[in-house]
Amino acid sequence: MGLKPQEYGSLLPRDLMYLSDDDLLLENYHVMCNYGIARNKMGKIYKEATEVFRYDYGVLALKLKAYEKLGLSSSFIAKVVVRSPDLLIGDANIDFIKILELLRKGGLEYRRIEKLLSDKSTYNWSQLLSLLNLFGKAGYNDEQLSELISQKPWILREDSVDRALLLIGFLLKFGSTMNQICSLFLQFPKVQVEKFASNLRHCFLFLNEINMEAYEIGKLFRSHPIFIGSFTLKKTNSLLSRLNAGKKRICEVIQENPEIMKKWVKGSKIEWLPDSGEELRSQMLKTKFFLDLGFVENSDEMKRALKVFRGRGAELQERFDCLVIAGLDRKDVCEMIKVSPQILNQKKEVIEMKIDFLINDLGFPISSLVRFPSYLSYTMQRAKLRLTMYNWLKEQGKVNPMLSFSTIVGCTDNVFLSQYVDRHPRGPEIWEDLKKEICSA
């Protein structure tokens, strides 16, 4: 029947000694054999549409006859039933019928459609109809769709349809129009959708991993989709090490000349990117900034600060200034940065937002940052969750009412749970409820 022992073991009826004892199974088996369906294909049909073999006498023959009434030959029906056994389940498959009607209106005769169907492929008529409808919405008429299918029968296959729909969704997300996407399919002589989609996805992941802005990625995908899908890039880690440049520099080079990525494909020899001078200027600005704050040149404290800070040197002063403008003394900010240089890794807007949250939502004065500058490194959800839980425990008389802000927010989750939350029988329950409320808001 075309199945291997490991495949049919689980399909055998448990209440029968011999398959020949099942009259309906044999009846439907003989109906299909007499119809021209090869015996070595029966196992596939049984595996994917077992209920077909349980039809009462005459039911299966009527279902096959229903497709014949559409004008299909028995050889056509036998072929599609093997590739899509679900056509025999329930009433006639509406999506299958609509596709046939669409292709016939476009000039494809059933004999031609039969030849386009592969004996080795499977077909999902619902998804295929969705794909053809998308082409229709892009302006393709029945004749053009039929011509497309005639020239590129691989589009009919289930695996191709799946990937085509994923690819269309992917490109639409970046602002491509359906007309642009449809033109992609027409430009491939024998397109391998899977490889094309894989290359697009691989490139997207690379651009995302080098922190390229979303709108810049979208711009590239809209303007160079065929180019981007035509090659496979090396892995990100490999490119970063071999290009000998920072992520920002690589982004700039790609935006200036996207075609440079063709030199970074698998199997190619990667050359270092030429130094733009930006890295050197940025390093000089960082060094000057920390020296102005009172750091000693080449000291361990200075080396730590330079190592911790990520970003351009020009951004440091802007972030420092926003802390002073918020109401902190310049001298205090200098000390804060010496203690926690990582607070300058956040954008100015993020720092301002966290300060506003500290004062207006949590009710702490700006001066509390002097004693606990690391607050700026934590998420606002963490601070709110910890303080809300602490206030509840304080009301229950289960914690020291004089705990410092830094202790409440700065300790690890394990310490906070074991030393505070678990002190009250309902503590873990309240904690989980607050997490859902605060962290999902």
N, C-alpha and C positions, 0 to 999 in steps of 0.2 A: 504493500500500500504506500510505499515511499517514505515510511518513518523508520528511524533507528530504534533499537530496543529501549534506549534511555528516554526516548520521546513518547513511545506508546504505552509504557508501563503504567503511568498514572491515568491513562485514558480508558483502560479496559474496564468494562462493567464488573462490579464486585459480586453481583448476584447471579452470574451466569458461568457455567463451565465452558460452553462453546459459544462463539459469536453466532453460529448458525442457529442457535436457539432463539435469537432475536429476529422475529419475522419482519418487523418494520425496517430494521437496519438492513437486512438482506434485500428487501423490496426496493428501498431507496438507492442502495448500492447498485442494483441491477438497472434501475431507471437511468442512472448516470452513465453506467457502462454502455448501455444501449444507445445513449444519446451521443456518445463519442468521446466521453471524458476518460482519459487513460487511467488504468488501474493503479499505476504508481503515483497518481496525483490524489487518490482518494484519502490518503492519510492526512494530507495538508488540509483538505476540506473538512475532514472529521475533527481535526485539531482546532481549526479556527471557527467552525460553524457546526458544532456537534448536533444541534437541534434539527438540522436538515435531515439527519438519518432517523429522526423520530417522527417524521411526518406520516400522517395516515395515508392509506392507499389512495393514489391519484392526485394528492396535493402537490407533490414535487413536479409531476408532469404538467400540471396546470400553471405552475410558476414559470417553468421553462417556456411553455406555450405563450404566456403573457409577453415575454420578451420577443418571441418570434413575431407576434402581432405588430411590433414596432417596425418590422421589416428586416430584422437581424437574422443572419443565417445561423444554423445550428453550430457550425464551426466557430463563428464569432462568439456565440453565447458560451460554448464549451471553454473557449480560451479565457474569456473574462471571468467566468465562474471560478476557474482554477486560481486565477490571480487575485480575485476578490470574492471569496465564498459568501461574504455577507450580503451579496446581491440576492441570495436565495432566502434570506430571512425577512419575514414580514411581507408587506406589499412591495410592488416594483419600486426600485430605488429611484426616487425623484431626481436626486442630484445627477445620477448617471444618465437618466433620460434627458435632462436639461442640457447636459454637455453634448450628447449625441445630436440633439436638435440644433444647438448652436453651431456645431461643426458642419452639419449638413446644410444649414442655411448659408454657411460660408463657402460651400462648394465642395466639401469633402464627402465622398461617397463612403458607405459603410465598409466596402471592400478595402478602400484605402485606409480607413481608420483601423481596421483589423490588422493590416500589415504593420501599422505604426506601433501597435501594442507588442511589448516584449514578453516572451515566455518566461523570462528570468526576473521580471520586476513585479512589484506590488503597486496597487493603485488606491488612493484615497479620494473618492469622487467628490466628497464634500469639500475637502481642502482645495482640490483642483478647480472646482467651480468658483470658490472664493478667489483664487488666483486669477482666473479668467475674468471674473467680474471687476477685479482691480484694474486689469488691462483695459477693460471696457470703459471704466470711469476715466481712464487716461485718454480716451478718444479712439481706441481701436474698435473698428466695426467687425462684424462676423467674418467677412472675407479676410481681413487682416489677421484676425486671431487664427483662422483656419490655416492661413499661409504660414504663420508663426509655428503652429503645431506641426505642420507638414515638414518644415525645414529643420525644426528642433524638437523631435519627438521625445527627447530626454525630459522635457518639461512635464510630460504626463506622469512620470514616475513619482511614487509617494515620497521617496527620500529627496528628490529634487524639489518637489512642491514644498515640503517642510522647510527646506533651507532657503528656497526662494522667498517664502513668506517671512521667515526670520530676517533675511537680508533686506527685504522691503521695509519691514518695521524698523530695522536698524538705521537705514538711510533716511527714512521719514523723520526719525527722531532728531536727525541733524539738519533738517530743513530741506532735504532734496524733494523735488516734486515728483509725482507719479510719471509724468512725461519723461523726466530725466532718468528715472529708474528703469522705465520700460526700454529706453534707448540702450541701456546697458546690456539687456538681454539680447538685443538685436545685433550688437557689435561683436558677440562671441561666435566664432565659427563652430566650435564644439565646446561650449562653456562647461566648466566644472564648477558648478555653483558652490559645492562644499569647500573647495580649495579657495575660491574667490572670497566667500564669506569668512573663512578661517583667516585669510590674510588681512581682511578689513578689521576683524576682531583683534587680531594680534597687534596690528598697528595702533588701534584705539587703546589697548592696554598699555602699550609702550608710551604713548603720548600722555596718558593719564598718570603713569608711574613717574614721568619726569616733570609732573606738576604743570603741564600746559593748561591754560584756562579753557573752560568748557566751550566758550564761544569761539576760541581760536581753533579748537579741534573741529567744531562744527563747520567752520569756514573751510578747513582743509578737505573735509569729507564732501562738502557740497561742490567744491571746485575741482577736486582731483580724485573722484571715486574709482575710476578705471585704473588710474596709475597706482593708487594705494592698494587696490586688490590684486595687482599683477605680480607682486613679489612677497616673499616671506622674510621678515626682519630677523636678525639675530635676537637673542634674549636680552632683556633690558640690562641686567647686571654685566653681561659681556660687553655691551655697547658702552656703558658708562666707564668701564675700566679701560677699554681700548681707545675710546675717543679722547680720553685724558682731559675731560672738561666737565664742568658742573652742569646740573640740570637746566638752570636758567640759560646758560650759554647755548646748550643744545637746542632748547626751545627757540631761541632767537635765530639760530642758523636755519632751522627747519622753516620758520615763518618767512625768512628772507628767500629761501630756495628749497621748496619741498622736494625737488628732484634729487637732492643730495642723499635722501634716504635710500635711493637705488644702489648707492655704494655700500650700504650697511646690511646687505642681504646675507642669508646663510651661505657659507662657503666662500665669501669674499674676504680679502685682506683689508682690514680697517686701518686708516691713517689717522693720526692725531688731528684734531681740529686746530687751526691756527689761533694763537692767543689774540683776543680782541683788545687786551689791555684793561678791560673792565674789572677782571679779577684782581689785578694788581692795584688799581685805583680804589676798589672796594676795601681791600686789605689795609691800605694806607689810611683810609677814613676810619676804619674800625680801630686801628692802633691809636690814631690821634684822639678819637673819642674817649677811649679808656684812659689814655695818659692825662687828658684834661680833667677826668674825674678823680685823679689822684692815684691811679694804679702805677706801680713801679715797672719800668720797661724791663721785659724779659723775666719778670718775677713769675713764680708759680701761679700767683693769684691772677696775673695778667694772661698767662697762657691758658688757664682754665676758662677765663671769661671769653677769650677769642675762640676757644674750642667749642664752648657751649652755644655761642650765638650763631644762628642760621639766618642768612639774609644779606642784603646789601648794606654796606657801611653807611650809606646816606640815610637809611631808615632808622638808625640808632638814635640820632639826635631828635628826630620827630617823635619817637616813642618816649624818650626821656622828657621832652618838653610837655607832652600831654599829662604826665604825672605831676609836673610842677604846676601846670595850669589848673589841675584838679584841686589844688590847695595845699600840696605838700611843699615843705621847705627843700630848696635845692640840695642842701647838705644832707638832709634825711634821705632823699632819693639816691644820692651817691652811695650812701651806706647800704641802702636796700639792694642796689645793684651788685655791690661787692658780696653781699650775703647770698643773693639769688639772681645771678646774671641771666638766668633763663627767662625771667619775666619779660625781657626785651625781645623774645622770639615771637611775641604775638603782635598782630597788626594794631595800629593806633586805635582803630574803631573797636576792636575787641577789648582792648584795655579800658577804653572809655565806657563801654557797655558793662563791664564787670565792676567798675567803680560805681556807676549809677545803681547797679543792683545791690552792691554792698551798702550804700547809704540809704536808698529809698525803699528797698524791699526787705533787707535784713536788719536795717536800723542801726548799723555801726557807723561811727565817725570815720572820716578819711584818715585820721591819725592811726587807726588800728592797722593800717598797712605798714607803718613803720616797724611795728613789732612782729608783723606776720606778712612779709612781702610775698611769700609763696602762695598766698590766697589767689593771686593773679594767675597762677599756673594751673589751678583746679577749675573744673567746670562749675557753672552756676548751679546746675542740678545737684551736684555733690554737696555744695555748701548748703543749699536749701534743705535737702534731704537730711543731712546731719543735724542742722540746727532745729528743724521741725521735730525730729525724733528726740533730740536732747531736751527740748522744751516740754515735750509730753512726759518724758521720764522725770523731769524736774518737778512737774505738777504731781506726779505719783510719789514723790519723795524718795526716788531710787538712785539719784545721782547727786554729786556735789554741786550745789547751785552756783558755785564760783569758778567753774571750769573756764579756762581761757578759750578764746576764739580759735587760736592755733591748735590747741589740743583737740577740740571738737572736730575741726575740719581736716587737720593735718595727719592724724593717726591713721594707720592702715585699716582696711575694712575688717580684718580678723580681730584686731585689737578693739575697735569700736563695738563690734558685735559681742565679743566675749566679756569685755569689761563694763559695758553699759546696757546694750540692748537685752542681753540674756538675763539681766538682773530682775526683770519683771516677767511673770509667766506669760503675759500677752505681748511681750516685747517683740519677739520674732514675727508674730502675726501683724502687729501694727507697722513694723518695719517693711514687710512685703507690700502691705496696702499703700504705704506712702511711696514706695518705689514705683509702683504701677501708676499712681496718681501724678507724681512729680516728673518722673523720667519719661513718661509717655506724653506729657503735655506739650 
